[in-house]
């Protein structure tokens, strides 16, 4: 991802709006009110960007893990940031995250976001074939820009939060349930639940494998296990999402069939996690009514909705249509009937 290439492309259209990969010279341009919240994150992204450049020197690596970051500058002032993080280890799908840094003065917010996203897609990793992004459902500027760039809505999720002083909840999971951290043993059990929570179109875009779940392990992530006929089974799971501006986030997934053991075990698990991480936020599928009702009864409050959008360059393999006048080969050979013995040729003989 060349810095000069990105700058020249944008400067040709407008000399006051530029898009560049994040580097150390951008950090002193943060204003006083912005540095306290953004400076630690930008420093982390800057260090990860250096490691990503080292990864790019070895294109044969089978895995890609380090994120990239681009910034939009207007009159040498930082206006917006986009973070590109691999959504699978193959590097075919990338997860985008947009953040506003300051209010633009000469351009609209939609123009800044559009320019930043276009350059991030043009300068994407050579293996990238699809992208996903989450955005608030009320952010019209961002949604309109994403739709113009070919992103399609994949799923609507609800964001849940809880007060810092949780109400008393049962600490025992009951019914032989067990909470296990996300690791190599529990990931295969959680994998069917993660696949069931997504549509076939979404699964095609993200192009994930079971081992990709390990990249979402960490604080808050884990699997709620229950006793099954042939051993432990996964009842629900939490997958850690990159930390947002309002705290840690985890996506809650479950199996298609509702298990009654969730009524007691899941609130107890969430109570434990919320005591360890008071700023924990949960993401839940908007269409999963039983799970949303359970969270509301457990004392969680809905604080907003988000859209998951995706864009893909994958092409569907469509079988060519058969011409209406063409006949299958079997019907042609069937007329010849080679399995029957040839009929004797009649002979008149001598007269």
N, C-alpha and C positions, 0 to 999 in steps of 0.2 A: 504494500500500500504506500505509494510514493507521495510525500508531502507536496513536492513541487507540482506533480500532476494534478492533484486535487485543487490546489490553489489556482493554477492557471485556468482550469475548466470553469471555476466560479467567477474569477476576475474577468473573463471574457464576456460574461453576461452582465456583471455589475461589479464595479471596482470597490464598492463599499461593503460587500458581503462576501466573506471567504469561509471556506471549510478546510480545516487542517487536522491531521492526526494530533492527538494530545501530546505535548512535550513540555519540558520544564519551563520554557519561557512563558507559558500561559498562566502559570500559578501566580506570579506577582500581579497579574491583571485583575484578580478577584477583588471586589470591593470589600469594605470592612464588614458589612452585614452578611456577605456571602461566604467569607473565608471560614467562619467558625463552623458552618454546616457542611460545606463542600470540600474544604481543603483536605481533610483526612481521606475522603473517598478518591479525590483526584490524585493524591499521592500514591494510593494503592493501585489505581488504574495505570498510573505512569510506570510503576515498577513492573506490573504485569505486562504492559505493552513492550517493555524491553525484553522480557522473556519470550513474548510472542514473536518478536523479530528474530530471536534466535531459533525459534521453531520453524520459521519460514525458510531458514537456510537449509533445512532438511525436509524437503517435500515428500520424502518416502516414509515419513513417520506414520504409523497406522492410527495414531490418536492425536487429537487437537483439544487442548483444554484452556489455553490462556485467552482472555478477552482482548478486544480492541476497543479504542475509544476515539471519537471524532468530536470536534467542537466547532461551532459556528461563531464567527466574529463579525461584528458590525462596527466599523470605525475603530478597530483594534480593541473592542470590548467584547467579552464573552457573553453570548446570548443564550446558547443552548448546547446540550451535550447529548450524544447518543453512544450507548455502550452496546457493543456486539459481542455476545458470549456464545460459544458453541453449545448447541442444545443436544448434540450427540457426539460421541467420540470420533466418529468418522469425519466430522466437519462438514457434512452435507446440509445440515439444518442449523440456523443460527437464531438466537433469541435477542431481540432488540429491546432497549429501554431508553426512553426519551426523558430528558429532564430540562426544565426551564431554569436558566441561571439568572437572567435579568430581562427587563422589558425592552424590546427593540424600539429605537427612536425614528428610524427612516424606513422601516419595512414593517409589514404586518407579521404577527406571530405565525400565521399560516405560511407565509413566504419563507420565513427562517426555517421552519420545520420541514417544508417541502425541499428546500435546497440541501439541508443537512441529510435527509433521508435518501435523496437521489444520489448524492455523492457516496454515502455509505453502501448503497447497493452496487454502484458502479465500481467501487474499489473493494468489493468483497473478496473473500478468500477464494482461490481457484476451485476448491471443492464444493463451495456453497451452491445449493440447488433450491433451497427454500428458507423462508424466514417466518418467525412468529413474533408477536408483540402483544402486550397487555396494555390497555388504556382505559381510563374511566369512561363509562357510558355517557356521561354528560359533557365530555370534552369534544365538542363539535369540530373545532379546528383540526385536532389531531385525527379524528375519524375521517373527515372529508379528505385530508391529505393522504391518508393511508388507502382509502378507497380509490383515489385517483391514481395511485401507484400500483394498483392491482391486488391489494390485500382484501381478503374476504372474511366475514365473521365466521368463526368456528364454534365458539361456545360463549355463553353468558354466565358469569360467576358472581356470587354474592360475597362481599367482604364482611367478616364478623370480628368484633372486638369485645373486650370484657373489662369491667372495672378493675382497678388495681387491688381492691380488697374483695376477693371472691367470697361468695357465700359458702357456708359449710356444705360439703359434698361428700358422698361416701368414698372412702379411700380404698376399699376392697373392690376388685374387679368382679369377683364372683364367677360362678359357672365354669371354673377351671380356666379362665382367660389369663393371658400373659401379655405384657408389653415388652417387645423386643426392639432394640435399636436396629436401624437399617444397616445391614452388613451383607457379606457374600452369602451367608446362609439364609437370611430372611428375604433377600431381594427376589429370588425365584418364586417365593410364596406371594409376594406383593405384585409381581409382574402381571398376572391375569387381571387383578383389580385395576391396575393403571391402564391396561388396554381396554377394559370394559367401560371406563369412564370417558373414553374418547370415541368419536365417530370414525368410520372407515376413512373418510376424507382427511380427517385430522391425523390419523395414524400414517397415512401415506405421506403427508407433508413432513411430519417430524422425523420419520424414518429412524426410530429408536430401537435399541436392543435392550435385553435385560440388564447387561452390565452398565448401561447408561444411568440406571437408577442410583448407582453408587456415587455418582457425581452430585447427587442431591442429599447425601447423608450429612449429618451434623446435628446441631442443637435443635431439638423439636421433631426431627424426623424419626420414624419408627413404624412398626407393624403391630397391630393388635391381633394376637393369635388366640385361637380357640381349639378345643378338642374336636377332631374329626374321626371318621371311621378308620381311616388309614394313616392317622397321624395328625399333627397340627395343621390347621388351615388358617388363612388370613381372613379376618372379618372386616378390617378397615386398615388404613394406613395414612401417614402424614409424610408428604414430600416437601422438603425445604426449598423455598424459592429465594432468589437473591434478596437480600435485605432491602426493604423499601424505605422511603423517607420517613415513614411513621412507625418503623420498627420491623422486627423479624416477621416473616410470612411463611406459612406452610399451607399446602393444598391438601384438603381432606378428600380421600377417595374410598369407595367401598364397593362391594360386589353388587351385581344387579338385583339379586334377591335379598330382601331385608331379613336380617337375623335378629331375633328377639334379644339375644345377649348384648346387642349394642345399646339397648336402653339403659343398662346399668354400667357396663364396662367403659363405654366411650366417654360419658361425662366425667367419670373418675379419672380416666387418663388425661383428659383435657384440663382437669383441675390441677393435677400434678404439674403438667407442663406450664400452665399459666402462673403457678406459684414460682417456678424457676425462672420464667421469662414474663414479667408483667406486661411487656409491650407486644406480646405475641398476637398476631392477626391470622385469621383462618380464611381460606378461600374454599368455597363450596359451590358445586354446580347449581345454578338457579333452578333447574328443572327437577332437582332431587328434593321433593317436598318433604318426605319423611325425615331426611337428615336436617333440613332447615328447621323443621318443627322441633326436633330434638335439641338443636343448639339453642333455640329460643327458650325452651323450657329449662335448659341448664344455666341460664343467666347470661348468655351471649347476646350482644346487640348488633343489629345490622347497621353498618355505617356507609354502605355504598355498593355500587355494582360496577363490574369491570367486563370488558369485552376482550376475548382472545381472537386475534385476527391472524391470518396466515397468507403467505404468497409463495407460489411454487413455480419452478421451471420444469418440473417433471412432466413428461408427456405420457398420456394414457396409450397403451397398446391396443388399438382397435382393429379387429379382424376385418379384412376387406370384404365388402358385401359381394355376394354372388350375383353375377349377371342374370337377369330374368330369363334370357334366351339360351343360356349355357346349360348343358346337361352334365350331370356327374359322370365320372369315368366309369363307375360301376354299371350305370345304365347302358353305356355304349358297349362295354364288354359283354353285358348280359345278352344283348341282341345277337352277338356272335355265337353264344352258347358253346364254348369250346369243350365242355364236359360231355357232350353227346357225341356218339360215334358218327362218322360221316355216312351219309346214305349212299348205297351203291348206284353207280351210274348205269342207266339202262342201255342195253346194246341190242341192235337189230339182228346181229349175226349175219350169216351168209344167206342170200336169197336162192 
